[in-house]
Amino acid sequence: MNDARRTSGRRSDGSEPMLGHGSVYLRPAERDDLPMFVSWLTDARTTRTLALVSPIGQAGEERWFDNVVAHQGDDRWHFVICRVADDRAVGAIELAELDLRNGSAGLGIVIGDPDDTGHGYGSDALRALVAFGFGELRLERIWLDVYDYNDRARHVYERVGFILEGTLRRALFHEGAFHDVHRMAILRDEWPGSSGTAEGAGG
């Protein structure tokens, strides 16, 4: 059985998250989150691995947020990644390009502050959202793209269970050079939770 609620405890207010895994839970974005998003998306250490070429301001984030709210639960599911221990937001994750007819969706994730990487928040959030996609949305395939210079992220995706499907050669121009883009995916029957076994190793 897919279970997207395998967190390590209750939130600071004593409630149990509906959607989470291990050290994190996922919640919808709120308008009050926008200054935090702007801070994340104007930090070159964070945006280096994102498809951004210039800073994003509050006005742009307002327009983006209105679009997210309008499409949430329709053709995308966007969430803020929060720590169970103290409710602090550490990143964002989403399923987009939702194709329910063919059972497919693309996944994107960002850890906002580089100091929050390496603590397992990203892999826990991935496990929560993949379980949600397979267990609640009845998806058959979840895919993502990772750039050739982001080996750290690729290792995390592999640890969670994503498999390399192919490479788009020199498909990204970034910082004066062309880079390969790797397409990775995981299928429902490749996800450990789908057969009732324990989910993949933490990290």
MIDOSE-1310 file (N, C-alpha, C; in nm, 2 decimals, decimal comma, always signed):
residues 203
mnda	+0,08/-0,12/+0,00/+0,00/+0,00/+0,00/+0,09/+0,12/+0,00; +0,06/+0,22/-0,09/+0,13/+0,35/-0,08/+0,08/+0,43/+0,04; +0,18/+0,48/+0,12/+0,15/+0,55/+0,24/+0,23/+0,68/+0,24; +0,16/+0,79/+0,22/+0,23/+0,92/+0,21/+0,24/+0,99/+0,34
rrts	+0,21/+0,92/+0,45/+0,20/+0,98/+0,59/+0,30/+0,92/+0,68; +0,41/+0,87/+0,63/+0,51/+0,80/+0,72/+0,61/+0,91/+0,78; +0,56/+1,00/+0,86/+0,65/+1,10/+0,92/+0,70/+1,04/+1,05; +0,80/+1,11/+1,11/+0,86/+1,06/+1,23/+0,79/+1,11/+1,36
grrs	+0,68/+1,18/+1,34/+0,61/+1,23/+1,46/+0,51/+1,33/+1,42; +0,45/+1,40/+1,53/+0,35/+1,50/+1,51/+0,41/+1,64/+1,49; +0,33/+1,73/+1,43/+0,38/+1,87/+1,42/+0,38/+1,94/+1,55; +0,44/+2,06/+1,55/+0,45/+2,13/+1,68/+0,32/+2,16/+1,75
dgse	+0,21/+2,16/+1,67/+0,08/+2,19/+1,74/+0,01/+2,06/+1,78; +0,08/+1,94/+1,76/+0,03/+1,82/+1,81/-0,05/+1,74/+1,70; -0,07/+1,80/+1,58/-0,15/+1,74/+1,48/-0,06/+1,65/+1,39; -0,12/+1,55/+1,32/-0,05/+1,46/+1,24/-0,06/+1,50/+1,09
pmlg	+0,05/+1,52/+1,02/+0,04/+1,57/+0,88/-0,04/+1,47/+0,79; -0,11/+1,52/+0,70/-0,18/+1,44/+0,60/-0,08/+1,38/+0,50; +0,02/+1,46/+0,47/+0,11/+1,42/+0,36/+0,26/+1,45/+0,40; +0,33/+1,34/+0,42/+0,47/+1,36/+0,46/+0,55/+1,23/+0,47
hgsv	+0,67/+1,24/+0,50/+0,76/+1,12/+0,52/+0,88/+1,16/+0,60; +0,91/+1,07/+0,69/+1,03/+1,09/+0,77/+1,03/+1,22/+0,85; +1,12/+1,31/+0,81/+1,15/+1,43/+0,89/+1,07/+1,55/+0,83; +0,99/+1,53/+0,72/+0,92/+1,65/+0,66/+0,77/+1,62/+0,64
ylrp	+0,70/+1,72/+0,62/+0,56/+1,71/+0,57/+0,54/+1,82/+0,46; +0,44/+1,80/+0,38/+0,41/+1,89/+0,27/+0,27/+1,96/+0,30; +0,27/+2,09/+0,27/+0,15/+2,17/+0,28/+0,14/+2,26/+0,16; +0,02/+2,31/+0,13/+0,00/+2,40/+0,02/+0,07/+2,53/+0,05
aerd	+0,11/+2,60/-0,06/+0,17/+2,73/-0,04/+0,07/+2,84/+0,00; +0,11/+2,94/+0,07/+0,02/+3,05/+0,11/+0,08/+3,18/+0,06; +0,00/+3,28/+0,05/+0,06/+3,41/+0,00/+0,17/+3,46/+0,09; +0,16/+3,43/+0,22/+0,26/+3,47/+0,32/+0,40/+3,41/+0,29
dlpm	+0,40/+3,30/+0,21/+0,52/+3,24/+0,18/+0,60/+3,31/+0,07; +0,54/+3,40/+0,00/+0,61/+3,46/-0,12/+0,74/+3,53/-0,09; +0,75/+3,61/+0,02/+0,88/+3,67/+0,04/+0,99/+3,57/+0,06; +0,96/+3,46/+0,13/+1,05/+3,35/+0,14/+1,09/+3,29/+0,01
fvsw	+1,00/+3,27/-0,08/+1,03/+3,22/-0,21/+1,12/+3,31/-0,29; +1,09/+3,44/-0,28/+1,17/+3,54/-0,35/+1,31/+3,54/-0,30; +1,33/+3,52/-0,17/+1,46/+3,51/-0,11/+1,54/+3,39/-0,16; +1,47/+3,28/-0,17/+1,53/+3,15/-0,22/+1,57/+3,17/-0,37
ltda	+1,48/+3,23/-0,45/+1,50/+3,24/-0,59/+1,58/+3,36/-0,64; +1,64/+3,43/-0,55/+1,73/+3,53/-0,58/+1,87/+3,50/-0,52; +1,89/+3,37/-0,48/+2,01/+3,32/-0,43/+2,08/+3,24/-0,54; +2,19/+3,28/-0,59/+2,25/+3,21/-0,70/+2,29/+3,07/-0,66
rttr	+2,32/+3,04/-0,54/+2,35/+2,91/-0,49/+2,24/+2,81/-0,52; +2,11/+2,87/-0,51/+1,99/+2,78/-0,52/+1,95/+2,78/-0,67; +1,95/+2,89/-0,74/+1,90/+2,89/-0,87/+2,00/+2,83/-0,98; +2,12/+2,80/-0,94/+2,21/+2,74/-1,03/+2,16/+2,61/-1,09
tlal	+2,08/+2,54/-1,01/+2,02/+2,41/-1,06/+1,88/+2,42/-1,11; +1,83/+2,54/-1,12/+1,69/+2,57/-1,17/+1,70/+2,63/-1,31; +1,58/+2,63/-1,38/+1,58/+2,69/-1,51/+1,54/+2,84/-1,50; +1,62/+2,91/-1,42/+1,61/+3,06/-1,41/+1,73/+3,13/-1,46
vspi	+1,71/+3,24/-1,53/+1,82/+3,31/-1,58/+1,83/+3,45/-1,52; +1,73/+3,49/-1,45/+1,73/+3,63/-1,38/+1,65/+3,62/-1,25; +1,68/+3,72/-1,16/+1,61/+3,72/-1,03/+1,46/+3,73/-1,05; +1,38/+3,68/-0,96/+1,23/+3,69/-0,95/+1,20/+3,78/-0,84
gqag	+1,11/+3,88/-0,87/+1,07/+3,97/-0,76/+0,93/+3,94/-0,71; +0,89/+4,02/-0,61/+0,76/+3,99/-0,54/+0,64/+4,00/-0,64; +0,64/+4,09/-0,74/+0,53/+4,10/-0,83/+0,52/+3,97/-0,92; +0,63/+3,92/-0,96/+0,63/+3,80/-1,04/+0,59/+3,68/-0,96
eerw	+0,63/+3,68/-0,84/+0,58/+3,57/-0,75/+0,43/+3,58/-0,72; +0,38/+3,70/-0,71/+0,23/+3,71/-0,69/+0,16/+3,65/-0,81; +0,20/+3,68/-0,93/+0,14/+3,63/-1,05/+0,15/+3,47/-1,06; +0,27/+3,42/-1,02/+0,29/+3,28/-1,02/+0,20/+3,21/-0,91
fdnv	+0,19/+3,28/-0,80/+0,11/+3,22/-0,69/-0,04/+3,21/-0,73; -0,09/+3,32/-0,80/-0,23/+3,31/-0,84/-0,25/+3,20/-0,94; -0,15/+3,17/-1,03/-0,16/+3,06/-1,12/-0,16/+2,93/-1,05; -0,07/+2,92/-0,95/-0,07/+2,79/-0,87/-0,20/+2,76/-0,81
vahq	-0,26/+2,86/-0,74/-0,39/+2,84/-0,67/-0,50/+2,80/-0,77; -0,49/+2,87/-0,89/-0,60/+2,84/-0,99/-0,59/+2,69/-1,05; -0,46/+2,64/-1,05/-0,44/+2,51/-1,11/-0,42/+2,39/-1,01; -0,41/+2,43/-0,88/-0,39/+2,33/-0,78/-0,50/+2,22/-0,78
gddr	-0,46/+2,10/-0,79/-0,55/+1,99/-0,79/-0,61/+1,96/-0,93; -0,57/+2,04/-1,03/-0,62/+2,03/-1,16/-0,52/+1,96/-1,25; -0,42/+2,04/-1,29/-0,31/+1,99/-1,37/-0,17/+2,00/-1,30; -0,18/+2,04/-1,17/-0,05/+2,04/-1,09/-0,09/+2,03/-0,94
whfv	+0,01/+1,98/-0,86/+0,00/+1,98/-0,72/+0,13/+2,04/-0,67; +0,12/+2,15/-0,60/+0,24/+2,22/-0,55/+0,24/+2,23/-0,40; +0,35/+2,20/-0,34/+0,36/+2,19/-0,19/+0,48/+2,26/-0,14; +0,47/+2,31/-0,02/+0,59/+2,36/+0,06/+0,64/+2,24/+0,14
icrv	+0,77/+2,23/+0,15/+0,83/+2,12/+0,23/+0,86/+2,18/+0,37; +0,81/+2,12/+0,47/+0,83/+2,18/+0,61/+0,89/+2,07/+0,70; +0,97/+2,11/+0,79/+1,02/+2,01/+0,89/+0,91/+1,98/+0,99; +0,90/+1,85/+1,03/+0,80/+1,81/+1,13/+0,84/+1,87/+1,26
addr	+0,97/+1,88/+1,29/+1,02/+1,92/+1,43/+0,97/+2,06/+1,47; +0,97/+2,15/+1,37/+0,94/+2,29/+1,41/+0,86/+2,37/+1,30; +0,81/+2,30/+1,20/+0,72/+2,36/+1,10/+0,80/+2,45/+1,01; +0,93/+2,46/+1,02/+1,01/+2,55/+0,93/+1,01/+2,50/+0,79
avga	+0,98/+2,59/+0,69/+0,98/+2,56/+0,55/+1,12/+2,55/+0,50; +1,15/+2,45/+0,43/+1,29/+2,43/+0,38/+1,30/+2,42/+0,22; +1,18/+2,41/+0,16/+1,18/+2,40/+0,01/+1,04/+2,39/-0,04; +1,04/+2,35/-0,17/+0,91/+2,33/-0,24/+0,92/+2,21/-0,33
iela	+0,81/+2,15/-0,36/+0,80/+2,03/-0,45/+0,67/+2,03/-0,52; +0,67/+1,98/-0,64/+0,54/+1,97/-0,71/+0,54/+1,86/-0,82; +0,41/+1,82/-0,85/+0,38/+1,74/-0,96/+0,32/+1,84/-1,06; +0,37/+1,84/-1,18/+0,31/+1,93/-1,29/+0,30/+1,85/-1,42
eldl	+0,24/+1,92/-1,52/+0,22/+1,85/-1,65/+0,14/+1,72/-1,62; +0,04/+1,73/-1,54/-0,04/+1,61/-1,50/-0,12/+1,56/-1,62; -0,10/+1,44/-1,65/-0,17/+1,37/-1,77/-0,24/+1,25/-1,71; -0,36/+1,27/-1,66/-0,43/+1,16/-1,59/-0,47/+1,05/-1,69
rngs	-0,49/+1,09/-1,82/-0,53/+0,99/-1,92/-0,42/+0,88/-1,93; -0,30/+0,93/-1,94/-0,19/+0,84/-1,96/-0,11/+0,81/-1,83; -0,16/+0,86/-1,72/-0,11/+0,83/-1,59/+0,03/+0,88/-1,56; +0,06/+1,01/-1,61/+0,20/+1,06/-1,60/+0,20/+1,20/-1,54
aglg	+0,31/+1,23/-1,48/+0,33/+1,37/-1,43/+0,48/+1,39/-1,41; +0,52/+1,52/-1,43/+0,66/+1,56/-1,41/+0,68/+1,61/-1,26; +0,79/+1,59/-1,21/+0,82/+1,63/-1,07/+0,93/+1,73/-1,07; +0,92/+1,84/-0,98/+1,02/+1,94/-0,96/+1,04/+1,96/-0,81
ivig	+1,16/+1,99/-0,77/+1,18/+2,01/-0,63/+1,30/+2,11/-0,61; +1,29/+2,19/-0,51/+1,40/+2,28/-0,47/+1,41/+2,29/-0,32; +1,53/+2,28/-0,27/+1,56/+2,31/-0,13/+1,61/+2,45/-0,13; +1,54/+2,54/-0,06/+1,56/+2,68/-0,07/+1,69/+2,74/-0,02
dpdd	+1,73/+2,70/+0,10/+1,86/+2,74/+0,15/+1,96/+2,63/+0,14; +2,08/+2,66/+0,07/+2,18/+2,55/+0,06/+2,22/+2,49/+0,19; +2,21/+2,57/+0,30/+2,25/+2,51/+0,43/+2,15/+2,40/+0,47; +2,04/+2,39/+0,41/+1,94/+2,28/+0,44/+1,96/+2,16/+0,36
tghg	+2,05/+2,16/+0,27/+2,08/+2,04/+0,19/+2,17/+1,94/+0,27; +2,16/+1,81/+0,24/+2,24/+1,71/+0,30/+2,18/+1,66/+0,43; +2,05/+1,70/+0,46/+1,99/+1,65/+0,59/+1,88/+1,55/+0,56; +1,86/+1,51/+0,43/+1,75/+1,42/+0,40/+1,62/+1,48/+0,38
ygsd	+1,60/+1,61/+0,38/+1,47/+1,67/+0,36/+1,42/+1,65/+0,22; +1,51/+1,66/+0,12/+1,47/+1,64/-0,02/+1,43/+1,50/-0,05; +1,51/+1,40/+0,00/+1,47/+1,26/-0,03/+1,34/+1,22/+0,05; +1,32/+1,27/+0,17/+1,19/+1,25/+0,24/+1,08/+1,31/+0,17
alra	+1,09/+1,44/+0,11/+0,99/+1,50/+0,04/+0,96/+1,43/-0,09; +1,06/+1,38/-0,16/+1,04/+1,30/-0,28/+0,96/+1,18/-0,25; +0,99/+1,11/-0,14/+0,92/+0,98/-0,11/+0,77/+1,02/-0,08; +0,75/+1,13/-0,01/+0,61/+1,17/+0,02/+0,53/+1,20/-0,10
lvaf	+0,59/+1,27/-0,20/+0,51/+1,31/-0,31/+0,50/+1,20/-0,41; +0,60/+1,11/-0,43/+0,58/+1,00/-0,51/+0,48/+0,90/-0,46; +0,47/+0,88/-0,33/+0,37/+0,80/-0,27/+0,23/+0,86/-0,30; +0,22/+0,99/-0,29/+0,10/+1,06/-0,31/+0,05/+1,04/-0,46
gfge	+0,15/+1,05/-0,55/+0,12/+1,04/-0,69/+0,07/+0,90/-0,73; +0,13/+0,80/-0,68/+0,09/+0,66/-0,71/-0,03/+0,62/-0,62; -0,03/+0,66/-0,50/-0,14/+0,61/-0,41/-0,27/+0,69/-0,41; -0,26/+0,82/-0,45/-0,39/+0,90/-0,45/-0,43/+0,94/-0,59
lrle	-0,33/+0,97/-0,68/-0,36/+1,01/-0,81/-0,37/+0,90/-0,91; -0,33/+0,78/-0,87/-0,33/+0,66/-0,96/-0,24/+0,68/-1,08; -0,13/+0,75/-1,06/-0,03/+0,77/-1,17/+0,04/+0,63/-1,20; +0,09/+0,62/-1,31/+0,17/+0,50/-1,35/+0,32/+0,54/-1,37
riwl	+0,35/+0,67/-1,39/+0,49/+0,71/-1,42/+0,50/+0,85/-1,37; +0,61/+0,87/-1,30/+0,65/+1,01/-1,26/+0,79/+1,03/-1,31; +0,81/+1,14/-1,38/+0,94/+1,17/-1,44/+1,00/+1,31/-1,39; +1,13/+1,33/-1,41/+1,19/+1,45/-1,38/+1,31/+1,47/-1,47
dvyd	+1,36/+1,59/-1,48/+1,48/+1,63/-1,55/+1,59/+1,67/-1,46; +1,71/+1,63/-1,48/+1,82/+1,68/-1,40/+1,94/+1,72/-1,49; +2,01/+1,83/-1,46/+2,11/+1,88/-1,54/+2,24/+1,80/-1,52; +2,33/+1,79/-1,62/+2,45/+1,71/-1,61/+2,55/+1,76/-1,50
yndr	+2,54/+1,88/-1,46/+2,63/+1,93/-1,36/+2,57/+1,92/-1,22; +2,46/+1,86/-1,20/+2,39/+1,84/-1,07/+2,40/+1,69/-1,03; +2,52/+1,64/-1,01/+2,54/+1,50/-0,97/+2,48/+1,47/-0,84; +2,48/+1,57/-0,75/+2,43/+1,54/-0,61/+2,28/+1,51/-0,62
arhv	+2,21/+1,59/-0,70/+2,06/+1,56/-0,71/+2,04/+1,43/-0,78; +2,11/+1,40/-0,88/+2,09/+1,27/-0,95/+2,11/+1,15/-0,86; +2,21/+1,16/-0,77/+2,23/+1,05/-0,67/+2,11/+1,04/-0,58; +2,05/+1,15/-0,54/+1,93/+1,15/-0,45/+1,82/+1,08/-0,52
yerv	+1,80/+1,12/-0,65/+1,69/+1,06/-0,73/+1,71/+0,91/-0,74; +1,83/+0,87/-0,77/+1,86/+0,73/-0,79/+1,83/+0,65/-0,66; +1,87/+0,71/-0,54/+1,85/+0,65/-0,41/+1,70/+0,63/-0,38; +1,62/+0,73/-0,43/+1,47/+0,72/-0,41/+1,41/+0,61/-0,50
gfil	+1,47/+0,59/-0,62/+1,42/+0,49/-0,71/+1,41/+0,53/-0,85; +1,44/+0,65/-0,88/+1,43/+0,70/-1,02/+1,54/+0,64/-1,11; +1,50/+0,61/-1,23/+1,59/+0,54/-1,33/+1,62/+0,63/-1,45; +1,74/+0,64/-1,49/+1,77/+0,71/-1,61/+1,71/+0,65/-1,73
egtl	+1,63/+0,74/-1,81/+1,56/+0,69/-1,93/+1,63/+0,73/-2,06; +1,70/+0,85/-2,05/+1,77/+0,90/-2,17/+1,83/+1,03/-2,14; +1,90/+1,08/-2,24/+1,97/+1,21/-2,22/+1,94/+1,30/-2,34; +1,90/+1,42/-2,31/+1,88/+1,52/-2,41/+2,01/+1,60/-2,43
rral	+2,09/+1,57/-2,53/+2,22/+1,62/-2,54/+2,22/+1,77/-2,57; +2,30/+1,84/-2,49/+2,32/+1,99/-2,51/+2,19/+2,06/-2,52; +2,10/+2,02/-2,43/+1,96/+2,08/-2,44/+1,94/+2,20/-2,35; +2,05/+2,24/-2,27/+2,04/+2,35/-2,18/+2,16/+2,44/-2,20
fheg	+2,13/+2,57/-2,22/+2,24/+2,67/-2,22/+2,25/+2,74/-2,09; +2,36/+2,73/-2,02/+2,36/+2,79/-1,88/+2,51/+2,83/-1,85; +2,52/+2,96/-1,81/+2,65/+3,02/-1,77/+2,75/+3,00/-1,89; +2,71/+3,03/-2,01/+2,80/+3,03/-2,12/+2,83/+2,90/-2,19
afhd	+2,76/+2,79/-2,15/+2,79/+2,66/-2,21/+2,67/+2,58/-2,22; +2,67/+2,49/-2,32/+2,56/+2,39/-2,33/+2,58/+2,27/-2,25; +2,47/+2,22/-2,19/+2,47/+2,11/-2,10/+2,37/+2,00/-2,14; +2,40/+1,88/-2,11/+2,30/+1,77/-2,13/+2,20/+1,77/-2,02
vhrm	+2,08/+1,73/-2,05/+1,97/+1,72/-1,96/+1,93/+1,57/-1,95; +1,93/+1,51/-1,83/+1,90/+1,37/-1,81/+1,75/+1,36/-1,77; +1,68/+1,27/-1,84/+1,54/+1,24/-1,81/+1,54/+1,11/-1,72; +1,48/+1,12/-1,60/+1,47/+1,01/-1,51/+1,32/+0,99/-1,48
ailr	+1,29/+0,86/-1,45/+1,15/+0,83/-1,41/+1,14/+0,71/-1,32; +1,03/+0,70/-1,26/+1,00/+0,58/-1,18/+0,86/+0,54/-1,21; +0,83/+0,41/-1,22/+0,70/+0,35/-1,25/+0,64/+0,30/-1,12; +0,51/+0,29/-1,13/+0,44/+0,24/-1,01/+0,49/+0,11/-0,96
dewp	+0,52/+0,01/-1,04/+0,56/-0,12/-0,99/+0,71/-0,12/-0,95; +0,78/-0,01/-0,98/+0,92/+0,01/-0,93/+0,92/+0,08/-0,79; +0,81/+0,13/-0,75/+0,80/+0,20/-0,62/+0,78/+0,10/-0,51; +0,87/+0,09/-0,41/+0,86/-0,02/-0,31/+0,72/-0,01/-0,23
gssg	+0,67/+0,11/-0,21/+0,55/+0,12/-0,14/+0,43/+0,06/-0,21; +0,44/+0,04/-0,34/+0,32/-0,01/-0,42/+0,29/-0,16/-0,39; +0,39/-0,23/-0,33/+0,37/-0,37/-0,30/+0,36/-0,40/-0,15; +0,36/-0,29/-0,08/+0,34/-0,31/+0,07/+0,47/-0,33/+0,14
taeg	+0,59/-0,32/+0,07/+0,71/-0,34/+0,13/+0,76/-0,21/+0,19; +0,87/-0,21/+0,27/+0,92/-0,09/+0,32/+0,97/+0,00/+0,21; +0,96/+0,13/+0,23/+1,01/+0,23/+0,13/+1,16/+0,23/+0,14; +1,22/+0,29/+0,03/+1,36/+0,29/+0,01/+1,44/+0,35/+0,13
agg	+1,56/+0,32/+0,13/+1,65/+0,37/+0,24/+1,65/+0,52/+0,25; +1,66/+0,57/+0,37/+1,66/+0,72/+0,39/+1,79/+0,78/+0,35; +1,78/+0,91/+0,33/+1,90/+0,98/+0,29/+1,88/+1,13/+0,28
